Amino acid sequence: MNELTKRIVSCVLLLIIGLGCFFGISGWQSSPETHRTSIEYLNEKQATVMKLTAASTAASAAVSALPGDTGSAIAEKLADLTSDFLIVLCAIMLEKYLLTITGYAVFRFILPAVCVLLIVRQFRSSEILAKLAFKLALFGMAVWLAVPGGITVSRMIEATYETSLSQTIEDAQSAAEAIDTSAGSDSDSDSEKSGFWSGITSSVQNAVSGVTEKFEKLLSNVMEALAVLIVTSCVLPVLVLLFLLWIVKMLTGIDFNLPKRKSTE
């Protein structure tokens, strides 16, 4: 087999690979069914965030009903956490869309472009084309693996905190119900035992003190749960992408910066 035949065979193989990526694999990667397991995990994570948001909101409304300004600081902090949960929710939604978009973009555009560059190189002895194709292929693989890799690491971390997250939601809901029950019983006592106002006031103050401590612990647990969600939903995906890009840079050893022009002076 002479040199020309080898080049023609290589071009045919590269053309088949490029067309297979463009018409076949890209469609498969863009299908939600391909990423069903990851999407189910993200849906469960989204439901957890929604439950934590609702529980912290209910707890904030309940603790703000305490007499005086006893729980105002806790109620404000619980209410402020809603915006942080919204950021986590947006990150989860973005991960779900990127699961299908990145795979589609890599196999629809980047890898076919790599095949085109390699085909052109068969007829032009250019080292620059080979390096560019190699670097582009590694970059595409890094982008493609970033989201699934981040999800895998997140699942490993969240498995440790799964029980505590569920317990935090239950504590918030039960604490809010306890406040409502306490408020109703205190109202009945005021109407039935108006002659013993001092005793009732003392018991209410003791109850408020105990409820406040309970909500302080609840606030701490909610903030811990929020920290775990921020790390697994916002920080880890970015770190995984940066790590993969660092590997690409180490393997290629080539910067993307264009060479500077030499001075003619």
N, C-alpha and C positions, 0 to 999 in steps of 0.2 A: 504494500500500500504506500503510494507516494505521498509527498507532503500536502499536495492540493487535495487529495482524497481525504486525508485525515482532517484537514480544515473544514471540508464540506460536511463530513460526518459530525464533527464537533458543533458546527453551526446548526445542523438539523436537530441534534440532541438539545442544544440550548433553546432552540425555537420551540420544541415540544414542551420543555420545562416551563418556559415563559408563558406559553399559551395555556398550559395546565394550571399555572398559578393564576393567570388572568381570568380564565373562564370557569375553572373548577374549584380550586381551593379557596379563592376569595369569597365565592358564594357560600361555601361550607363554613368558613370562618365568620361570616356575617349573620349566620343563623343563630337565633337564641337557643335552639335545641342543642347546638354544639356545646354551649357553655351552661347547660341546664343546672349542673351541680353548683357552679359558682354563683349563678343567678339566684338559686334557691337560698344559698347561704347569705347573699346580700339582702334578699327579701326578709329573711329572719332577722338580720341585723337592723334593717330599716324598721321592722315592727318593734324591736327592742327600743330603738331610739324614740319612736312615737309613744310607747308606753312610759318611758322615763320622762318624756316631755309632759305628757298628761298627768303623770303622778306628781311631778315637781310643781306643776301649775296648781293642781288640786291641794297639795300640801301648803303652797304659798297662800292660797285663798283661805285655807282652814286656820293656819297659824296667825294670819292677820286679824282673825275674828277674836283672838284672845283679848281680855280686858287690858286697857291702857296700851302702852308702847312696849309691852313685854317681848313680843315676838316680831316687832316691825323689821328689825335688822335681818332676821332669818328669812322673813317673808320676802323682803326686797332681793336678797341674794338668790333665793330659790326662783324668783321671777326673772332675774337677770340671766339665769342659766338657760332660759328658753332660747335666746339668740345663739348661744354656743351649741345647743343641740341642733339648731337649724343649720349651722355650718357643717356639722357632722352629717346631717341628712343630705345636704347638697353634695358632699364628697362621696357618699354612698351611691347616690344617683349617677354621679359622674363616672364612677367605677363601672356601673352596670352598662352605661353607654359605650365606654371605652373598650370594654371586653369585645364587643362586636366591631367597633369602628377601627381599632388599631389593627386587628387581624385582617380586616377587609383592605385597609390602606396598604399594609405591607405586601400582601399577596396580589393585590390588584395593580399596584403602581411601582413599589420599590423593587421587588424581586424581578418583575419583567424588565425594569430598567437595567438591572444588573445583567440580565441575559443579553439585552441589546448591546451593552458595553462590551461584553465578552465576545459577542459575534463580530462587532466592529474590530476588536483587537485581533481576530483571526486573520484579518487582511491588512492590518496596520500594526507594525511592531512597535507598540507604545507601552512603555512601562507605567506611564501615568494612568492609562485606561485600566490596566490590571489592578493597580493600587486603589483607584477610585471605586472599581467594582467590588473589590474585597472589603473596603471600608464601608461602602453603602450596604452590602449584604449583612455585615456584622451589626451595623446601626439598625437595620430593619429588624433583625432578630432580637436585639435588645429592646426595641420598642414593643415588639410583639409579646415578649415574655414578661414585661414589666408589670402589667396589671395582674395576670394569673400568679406571678411570683409573689406580688404583694399580698394577694388574697390568701395564698397558701401560708405565708408567714403570719398573717393576721389571725387565721383560724387556729394556728398553734398557740398563739398568745391568749386569745379569747377563751380557749378551752379551759384555761386555768381559772378565769374569772366568770365563767358562765353561771355558776351557782350563786356567786355574790351579786351578780347583776339581777337575777330573778328575785333574790332576797330583798334587794334594795327597792324594787318595784312593789313588792308585797308590803314592805315596811311603810312606804310612802302612802299607799292606799289605806292601810290599817290605821295609820296615824291621823289621816284626814277624817276617817270615819269615827275615830275616838274623840276628836275635837267636836264633831257634830253631836255625838251622843252626850258628851259632857255638857255642851251648851244647852241641849234640851233638858237634861236632868237638873241643871242649875236653875233654869227658868221655872221648872215645876217646884223646886225647893223654895224659891223666892215667893211664890204665890201661896204655898201651903204653910210655910214656916216664917212668916214675916216677923213674928215676935222674937225669933232667935237669930236676928240679923248678924250679930257679931260672930256667932259660931259658923254660920254659913260663909261669911267673908273669909274666915280663917281657913275653912276647908277648900274654898275656891282658890285661895292663894297657894295652898299646898298643891292642889291639882295643877294649877297653871305652871308652877315651878317644875313639877314632874314632866308635864307635857313639853315645856320649853327644852329641857334636857334631852327629851326624846327626839325633838326636831333638830337640835344641834347635832346629834349623832346621825340623824337622817341626812342632813345637809352634807356632812362629811362623807357619807357613803355615796351620795349622788355625785359629789365632786370627784370622788375616786373613780366612779363608773364613767363619768364624762372624760376624765383623763385617759382611761383605757381606750375609749372609743375614738378620741382624737388621735392617739398614737397609732392605733390600728387602721383608721380610716384616712387620715391626712398625712401623717409623718412617714409611716412605713412604705406606702406606695412610692413616695418621692425618693426615699432612701434606696429602695430596690432599683428604681430607674437610674439613679446616679451611680450605684454600684455596677450595674450592667454597662453603662456608658464608660465607666472607668476601665472595665475589663476590655471594652472595645478599643479604647485609647492605648492600653498596655499591649494589646495584641498587634495593633497596626503600627504604633509608634509614630504616627503622622498626625500633625495638627491640621485642623480645618482652615486655619488662617492662610490667606493668600500671601505669597512671597512679596516682600517690599521691593520696589524698584530701586535700582542702584542709581546713585547720583551721577550725573553726567559731568559735573564740575571736576 
